[in-house]
Amino acid sequence: MSTPTPAPPHYILITQCLQNDFFLNPECGLALPDGAVSKLLLGGDGTTAPLRGPLTRAQLARSPLARFLDATVGSRTRGRGDGVLHLVNIRDWHLPGEAYDLERRQYGAHCEAGTWGARYLDGLGELLDPAEPEGGRNGLLQVHHVLSDTLFDFQHAEGGVPTPGERSALTGLLDRLLGDGRAETAHVVVIGVLTDIKIQLLLTGIRSRYGVRRLAVCDPLTAGRTLEHHLDALGFCERVLRVEIMTSLTATARFLGSRPEDTRRLPRAGPSPYASHSAYLRDRQSVLSYEDARLRDYRDQSSERLRRARLTIGFASRFLLGLGAGLLLISLLLSVLSVLFPHRFGWQIPALAGLLGAGQIVTLFFTRPVRSVQDALAEETVYRMILESRSLKIALARHHITTADALRRHGDPARRLAALQSQLEILEQIDTADFDRLKRLGITPDPPDPPETLNAPEPRQPRARRNGLRSRRRTARAPR
């Protein structure tokens, strides 16, 4: 029995809001900052100069976004590529109405239907909407245009949106592209802007509606209004939605079926902000988890000291209550006896002595527990602060100093040994500082007993003592 031939993979590239308002219109409330525009359009050359006009040919030649679209969409128009690429362009598109008024009050005016700001980004129109070749598009590229008037692209606002030139709404389109088991072989990539709003909601809808196994978003080709919002949104997509975060333009283009000869001109992957952010979060989690574990151990140790202090103070308090009750009972008994036998029991001297003794004893035993409580709480507070500080220092030292990478950083054995010695000195300094603080609290370990040695020689005695022993021995040997 022959096995069924697996269906060939097909590729879907979804672009989100690549429109003039978000890139070139400084009056738009949702316009990207200059750094984000430079990241996507100016080739990462370090400039943050605002881009307020169409891309020139020189800028297109080094623009990451244009070069990526040429390596994916442009290669398909030239008849190269593995499998069919479906290009889905989603545009924000608003008509006057209640739904747009609500969104405009929150985000400001943007992407109004028919305006320059709602058009595709100047300079990228031919790549986002390539011209129709004679006889129709070839079988390697299919372009779909979707107009969206809400934040969630899978649902139109009440009243709908006129769709001239639109092949289908996003829901119906993706149902055809990903339904009937096609999601098993689909490679879906999302690029564009407003990572924390439009892209995050789009990926949430794709993940919840379809069982796409290969779903990715490209970090270098996405941006948000702030870097923090962008990184937080990508983190949510990776942790919660299980979306693959791609940091290389070349890898993303090949993920969509582009061939190596079409990806040679793509810029190499530089330091990815999200990769650095993820590494920072992992490092912070490692440090904090180790610090928390050590802190729990230290708290268990200090809790025993505090428990013993509470028991001692409780015993002293009960003793004071018993002593006070006893003194009151004795005073009452003496008072009764002095009334019944006034000639035998005088009340002045016993009362005065008892008053003075009781006052002295009560003062002595009452003030001592109060001071003990205060001292115990103060010492316990300082002790826990020292332990918390030590747990953090040890966690940082463990992560930054004692890792294998830190020890192997130097290839020369002598330099490696010097690095290890300097790290050990740092650890000793940490221990010395912590032990000095503990000594100030009176917490000093007992010195170890000297080791017992077999056949140890008798310790030498002082000269005077030795002379005395010799004289006694001579006297003992002398004849009587």
Residue pairs with C-beta under 8 A, 6 or more apart in sequence:
6 185
7 181
7 182
7 184
7 185
8 83
8 185
9 82
9 83
9 185
9 186
9 187
9 257
10 83
10 84
10 85
10 86
10 177
10 182
10 185
10 186
10 187
11 83
11 84
11 85
11 86
11 186
11 187
11 188
11 189
11 256
11 257
12 85
12 86
12 88
12 177
12 178
12 186
12 187
12 188
12 189
13 72
13 73
13 85
13 86
13 87
13 88
13 189
13 191
13 256
14 88
14 90
14 188
14 189
14 190
14 191
14 192
14 202
15 87
15 88
15 89
15 90
15 128
15 191
15 192
16 90
16 190
16 191
16 192
16 193
16 194
16 198
16 199
16 202
17 90
17 91
17 92
17 111
17 192
17 193
17 194
17 198
18 65
18 89
18 91
18 120
18 121
18 124
18 128
18 192
18 193
19 91
19 92
19 111
19 117
19 118
19 119
19 120
19 121
20 116
20 117
20 118
20 119
20 120
20 121
20 122
21 28
21 30
21 31
21 92
21 110
21 111
21 117
21 118
22 28
22 30
22 31
22 32
22 110
22 193
22 194
23 31
23 32
23 37
23 40
23 41
23 51
23 121
23 193
24 51
24 52
24 53
24 54
24 121
24 122
25 31
25 117
26 50
26 52
28 108
28 109
28 110
28 117
29 107
29 108
29 109
29 110
30 107
30 108
30 110
30 194
30 225
32 193
32 223
32 224
32 225
33 225
33 226
34 48
34 49
34 50
34 51
35 48
35 227
36 193
36 223
36 224
36 225
36 230
37 50
37 51
37 223
38 44
38 45
38 47
38 48
38 49
38 51
39 64
39 220
39 223
40 63
40 64
40 65
40 193
40 220
40 221
40 223
41 51
41 55
41 59
41 63
41 64
41 65
41 66
42 49
42 51
42 59
42 62
42 63
43 59
43 62
43 63
43 64
43 267
44 64
44 267
44 270
45 62
51 59
53 122
54 122
54 123
55 63
55 66
55 121
55 122
55 123
55 124
56 123
59 123
60 66
60 123
61 67
62 267
64 220
64 221
64 249
64 266
64 267
65 124
65 191
65 221
66 123
66 124
66 127
67 249
67 265
67 266
67 267
68 191
68 218
68 221
68 249
68 252
68 253
68 266
69 124
69 127
69 128
70 127
70 265
71 249
71 253
71 258
71 262
71 263
71 265
71 266
72 81
72 85
72 253
72 256
72 258
72 262
73 85
73 87
73 127
73 128
73 130
73 141
74 127
74 130
74 262
75 81
75 258
75 259
75 262
76 85
76 138
76 140
76 141
77 130
77 133
77 138
77 141
79 138
79 140
80 140
80 258
80 259
80 261
80 262
81 140
81 257
81 258
81 259
81 262
82 257
82 258
82 259
83 140
83 257
84 139
84 140
84 141
84 142
85 140
85 141
85 142
85 256
85 257
86 142
86 143
86 144
86 177
87 128
87 141
87 142
87 143
87 144
88 144
88 146
88 170
88 173
88 174
89 120
89 128
89 129
89 143
89 144
89 145
89 146
90 146
90 148
90 153
90 170
90 192
90 198
90 202
91 111
91 118
91 120
91 145
91 146
91 147
91 148
92 110
92 111
92 118
92 148
92 149
92 198
93 111
93 113
93 118
93 147
93 148
93 149
93 161
94 100
94 103
94 104
94 110
94 111
94 112
94 113
94 118
94 149
95 112
95 113
95 149
95 161
95 162
97 157
97 159
98 158
98 159
99 149
99 150
99 157
99 158
99 159
100 112
100 149
100 157
103 150
103 151
104 110
110 117
111 117
111 118
112 118
119 125
120 128
120 129
121 128
129 143
129 145
130 141
130 143
137 143
144 167
144 168
144 173
145 165
145 166
145 167
146 153
146 166
146 168
146 169
146 170
146 173
147 161
147 163
147 166
148 156
148 161
148 170
149 156
149 157
149 161
150 156
150 157
151 197
151 198
151 201
152 201
152 205
153 170
153 198
153 201
153 202
153 205
154 170
154 171
154 205
154 209
155 171
156 169
163 169
167 173
168 176
174 206
174 209
174 210
177 186
178 186
178 188
178 210
178 212
179 210
183 210
183 211
183 212
183 213
184 211
184 213
186 212
186 214
187 214
187 216
187 255
187 256
187 257
188 206
188 212
188 214
188 215
188 216
189 216
189 217
189 218
189 246
189 252
189 255
189 256
190 199
190 202
190 203
190 206
190 216
190 217
190 218
190 222
191 217
191 218
191 221
191 222
192 198
192 199
192 221
192 222
193 199
193 222
193 223
193 224
194 224
194 225
195 222
195 223
195 224
195 229
195 230
195 233
195 234
196 224
196 225
196 229
196 230
196 232
196 233
197 224
199 217
199 222
199 233
199 237
200 233
200 236
200 237
203 215
203 217
203 237
203 241
203 243
204 241
206 212
206 215
207 215
207 241
207 242
207 243
214 244
214 255
215 241
215 242
215 243
215 244
216 243
216 244
216 245
216 246
216 252
216 255
217 234
217 237
217 243
217 244
217 245
217 246
218 246
218 247
218 249
218 252
219 234
219 245
219 246
219 247
219 272
219 273
219 274
219 275
220 247
220 248
220 249
220 269
220 272
221 249
221 252
222 230
222 234
223 230
224 230
224 233
227 273
230 273
230 274
231 273
231 274
231 277
234 245
234 274
235 274
235 277
235 278
235 281
237 243
237 245
238 244
238 245
238 278
245 274
246 252
246 255
247 269
247 272
247 274
247 275
248 268
248 269
249 263
249 266
249 267
249 269
250 263
250 266
250 268
250 269
251 269
253 262
253 263
253 266
254 260
254 263
283 399
286 399
287 395
287 396
287 399
288 395
290 394
290 395
290 398
290 399
291 391
291 392
291 394
291 395
294 390
294 391
294 394
294 395
295 387
295 388
295 391
298 384
298 387
298 388
298 390
298 391
299 384
299 387
301 387
302 380
302 383
302 384
302 387
305 380
305 383
306 376
306 380
309 372
309 376
309 380
312 372
313 369
313 372
313 373
313 376
316 365
316 368
316 369
316 372
317 369
319 365
320 362
320 365
320 366
320 369
323 361
323 362
323 365
324 362
327 354
327 358
327 361
327 362
330 354
331 351
331 354
331 358
334 345
334 347
334 350
334 351
334 354
335 347
335 351
337 344
337 345
338 345
338 346
338 347
338 350
379 441
379 442
382 437
382 441
383 438
383 441
383 443
386 434
386 437
386 438
386 441
389 434
390 430
390 434
393 430
394 430
397 426
397 427
397 430
400 406
401 423
401 426
401 427
402 423
406 419
406 423
407 416
407 419
407 420
407 423
408 416
409 416
409 419
410 416
410 418
410 419
438 444
461 469
